[in-house]
Amino acid sequence: MGLNLPKTTPGWIYCIREQDYLDQTWGRYVKLGLTARTVEQRIREHQTGNPRRETSEYNIKLELMHYGEKYLHHYFATDRIAGEWFDLDNQRVMADVAPILQTLQAEMTARAADFRTWEGIKNVVSSGIERPPTPAETALHEQYVAAEAEFKVAEALHKVHDHNLRAMIGPHDGLEGALRLIEVSGSESLDQTAFMAMLTPAQIALCDETKTAIKGTLNLKGAGPLKSLNQAVDTALKAAKASVTSKPGLSNLTAQPQGLTQAIKDEHMLFLSSKRALKVAEWVCLQLKAQLVAALGVDDAITDVITWKRTEETATAFSSKLAKKHFPDEYLACMTKGSNSVRVDMHEGRTYVP
C-alpha cells in the first residue's frame, strides 16, 4: 500500500444478494462491488445464467469509486469469503456497511476537487516559486504528520502478520486456508548488449526513441521513521522479518500444503483484521495530502511542508519496441528466458470458521 493518488473515476458501489428462485431463501453472502454504469445494468449482466435472482440491498454513488470498493474490502476483510463475496447478513449491511459508505460519500464529495487538482497538475510544469506556508497550511500539515504516523504504525503491524505467515511455510506448498504458492514463469528479456553488437551504428539509431515528459517527485515532510514513532512496533516488525529465514522455492511445489491449524487461523485472522486499521489510516492521510497538493498548485514548494518541482525533460533512449519492429530476427535471437520462481499469494479472505 501507499499514499499514491487514487483513481478519480466516479461510480456506484453496490451490495448484491442472491435469492433462490425455487424456495425463495436468501443467500448468506453479499457481493460488495462497483460499476461506472447503473446498478440495474450491472445486475442484468450478473443475472445471465445465474439460477438465483440478484438484488441490490444498498447502493450509493461515490466520487472515487475504485477507492471506495477497496476501502470496503479492507474494512470487512475478516468477513470476506472469496473475491467480492462477504459473509454479511442484511442487518449488518444496513447497520455497518451503509453508514460507512455514506461517510465516504460525504468525505469524497468534499475532497473530490482536491484529488482532481492533484491529478491535473501531474503534467504541468511548476512555476519555480517556493513560498512560506499560511497558518492554515501549517495546521493542515501538522494534521498530516500525525495521520502519517498512524498510517506507518498500521502498515508495520500489517507487515508483521504478513511475515509471520510466511515464516510458517517452511518446506510446504503453502498454508491451507491462508496462502498458496504459485509458480511464475521466468520472464523473457532482451540481451541488449548482444543485440546491439549485431547492428551497425545506423541500425542502432533506428532503435532509439525520443520522448518528452513532465518529470518530478512529490515529497511531503512526514512523520519520520517507524523507530521514532513506536519502538515496540518497530521491534516487532524486525523480529517478524528475521523469522522468515528462507523464501519458498520450486521444491516447495512438490510437497503438500501445511494443513490448516488454529495457529494458522489465528495469524491469518490477525493479518486480515489489520487491513481495516491500515485502510482507515491511509484514507485520512490521502485526504490531507490531497488538500496540501491542491494548496501547492503549480508552485515548486511550500517551505518545510511540500515540494513538487516539475520540469519538462526530453530524453532519447533505446526502445525494445522499435528494436523488435525493425530487426525482428536479431531481436528474437537475443531473447533470454529467466528461471521460474515462486510467488506467495495471501488469501485476502477466509474459507474457514475462525
N, C-alpha and C positions, 0 to 999 in steps of 0.2 A: 504494500500500500504506500501511498504517498500523498502529498498535498498539491497535486497537479490539477490544472484546470479541467473540470468535468465537462462532458458534452452539454451543450446548451439547447438541446432539442426538447421542445415541449411535447406532452402527450399524456395518455391515460394510464393509470395504474388500476388494475382490477383484481378482484378476489373471486375467482370462479370455483363453484362447487358442482358436483355431478349428482344427478338423481336417477335411480334405476327406473327404466320405463315400465317394467313389469310389476314390481312390488312397491314402487314409489318411495323406497327408502333413500335417504340422503347419505352420500359418502362422508367418511370422517376427515378426508383430506381437502385442502383448499389450495388452489393454484394462485400464487402471487406473481403476476406478470405485467407486461406493458404492451402498449400499442400506440403508434402515432396516428392511427385512424380512429374509428369509433369502436367502442367495446362491442357493440352489436355485430359489426363486421368481423371482429376477431373471434367472437363466439361461433359465428356461422362457419368460419374456417375450421375451428376445433371440432365442430359438430359432425363434420363429414366423416362417415364411417364409424362414429362413436356410438356404441349401444346404450349410452347413458345421455340423458338430457343435461346440458350445461346451462348454468345461470350465474350471473354476477351478483353476489351478495352485497358488494360495495365497490364503487369505483370513483375516482377523483382525478382531475387534471392537474398536472404539475409542470412547472416551468423547466425543471431538469428531470425529465422522465427517467433516463437511464440511471442517474444517481439515486433517484427515489426508489427504484426497484432494488438496486444494490443495498441501499440502506435497510430496506425491509428484510432482505435475505440474510444480512448480517445480524440484524436485531433479533430475528427469530430463528437463528441458526440451530439452536438446540431442538427446535420443533420441525426442522427440515428433514424430510424423509428421502426424497430424490428429486433432482432437477429443481423445478419451481413449485413442487408439491410439499405442503406443510401440514402437520398434524394439529390443526386448529379448528375447533368447532365454531358454529355461527356466533355463539355468545362471545367467544374470545375475539373473533373478527370484529364484531361491533364494539366491544369494550376495550380492546387493546390495539388492534391494527388500525381501525378507522381514526381514533384520536391522533395517533402518530402521523398518519397521512395528512390529517387536517393541519397539524402543526407544521409539517414540511411544506404544505401548500402555502401557508402564510409566510414562512421564512423565505421560501424560494421566490415568491412574488415580490417580497421586499428587496431581495438581493439580485434579482434577475438582471437588472440594468448593469450592476457592477460586474457580474460574470460575463456579460456580453461586451462590456468595455474591455475587460481582460482579454477576451478572445479577439476583439477588433484591433487592439494595438500591438499584437504579436508581430504583425508585418508592417509596422510603421516605424520609420527611423526616429529615434528620440532627439530631443531638442538640443542636447548638450548642456542643459541647465541642471544644476544641483541647488536645491533650496532648503532652508530650515523648515522643520515641521511646525504646523499650527498646534495650539494647545489641544484641539480636538484630535489631531492626528497622533500626538504623543500619547493621549489617553487610549486611543484605539490600538496603538502599537503595544502598550502595556498589557492590554487585554489579550492581544495575540500571543505575546511571550508567555503569559500564564497558560493560555489554551494549548500552545505548542508543548509546554512541559507536560500537561496532562496527556497529550497525544503520544509523546515519546515514551512515557511510562506504560501506557496502554499497549503500545506497539511492542515494547520489550516483553511484557507479560504474555502477549500472544506468541511471540517467538520462543519463549521459554517452553510452552506446551508443544509447540511445533518440534523443537529439538528433543524434548522428552519422548515424543512418539517415535522419532527417527532412531533414537537410541535403543528402542525396543525391537527393532527389525532384526538385528543380528544376522544369522545365516538364512533367514526365512524369506519366502516370496511374499512379503507384505504382512500386514496385520489385519486379520479378518474383521470387517466392520469398521475399520478406522483408516486404513490406507492400502493402496496397492502399488505394485511396481510395474512399470510399463517399459518395454524395450523400445528404444528410439534408434531408428536407422541413422547411421553416420551421414552427415551432410556432405554433399559434393561441393568442392571448391576448386577454383582455378589456380593452378600454379603459374602465377603471373610472370615470374622470372623466366621460367621455361618458355612460356608463350611468347614473350617479347623477344626472346633470343631467336625465335623462328622468323621474325619480321624485320623488314628494312625500316629505317627511320621514317620514311614517308608513310609506310603502312601503320607504324605505331601512332603517328599523328592522327590517323583516321579513327583511332580508338579513344582519343581524348574528347572530353565533353566540357564545355564551359557553362557554368551556372552562376546566376546572380541570386542572392538570397539575403534576407534580413537575419543577422546574427546577434546574439546577446543572451546573457544568462540572468535570470531573475533571482535576486537574493534578498531575503528578509533577515534582518538581525533578529536572531531567535533566542531560544531558551538555554542554549549551551548543551554540553554533553550529559548523557544519562547519569554518569557517576556523580555529577554535581547536583542532580535533581532528586535522585533516590538511590542511595548507596545500596540498600538491601536488594532492590530490583536489579541493579547493575551486577551485583554479586551473583544473584540467582541466574541471570542470563549467561554470565561467563561460565558458571558451573554446568548449565544445561548444554552449552556449546561443547564444553570439554567432554561431556558424557557421550557425544557422538564420535566414537573412536574410529569408525570407518564408514565409507559410503557404500551402499549396496551396488553390486556389480552383476554381470551376466550370470555368474554362478548361482546367485540367489534365485534366478528364474527356474532352476532345475529342482528346487526344493518345494515344500508345501508352505502355504501361508501359516503364520503363527495363529493358532486358534484363539477365538475371542475369549478373553478373561475379564474379570471385574476390574483388574488394574488397567487394562487397555480401555475398557469402557470409561472408567473414571478420568483417565488422562485425555481421552478423546472428547469427553463432555466438557472438560476444562478448556480444551482447545476451541471448541465450538462456542462456549459461553463467553470466552474472551473477545470474540468477534464483535459482540454488542458494544462493549465499552470502547473498543477501538474505533468503530464506525461513528459512534456518538461524538467522541473527541475529535475525530477527523472533520466531521461536518461543522463543528464550532470553529475550528481553525480555518476551514475553507471560506466560511462566510466573512471572517475577519480579514483574511488575506485578500479576498476579492475587493473589500472596501478599501484596503490600502493600495492595491494595484490601481483601482479606479481613481483614488486621490492622486497618485503619481501621474497618471495620464501619460502625456508624451515627454515628460521630463526624464532626465537621466537618473536622478536620485532625490530622495528626501533624506537629509543628513541623519545618520545613525538610526534610520528606520528601514528604508528600502532602496535598492539600486537595481536599475534595469536599463543599461546603456545598450541601445540597439543601433547597429550600423549596417549599411548595405555593403556586402562583400561579393566580389566576383572572383571565382577560382576555376582553374582548369585542372581536371583530374582524369585518370584512367576510368573508362566506363566498360564494365563487363558486358552490358547490353550491346554497345556498339561493337565490341570485340567479337561477340558471337554473331552479330549481323554481317560484318564484313569478312570475317575469316572463320567460318563455321568448322571447317575440318581441323585447323590448327587449334581452335578453341576446344573441340571435343578431345583431341589428342592430349591436351594438358589438364584435363579434369581429373581430380583425385577424389577418392571417397574416404571419409574418416571412419573410424571404428564405431560399431554400435555401442550404445551406452544404456543406462537405466535411469528412468525418471521416477521420482516419488510423487504419487498422486494422492493427496489427502482427500478423504471423503468429507465433503462440505455439509453433509447431513448424516443422520444416523438411521440404521436399519435394525435397531435392537431396542429393547426396553432397558433404560439406564439402570 
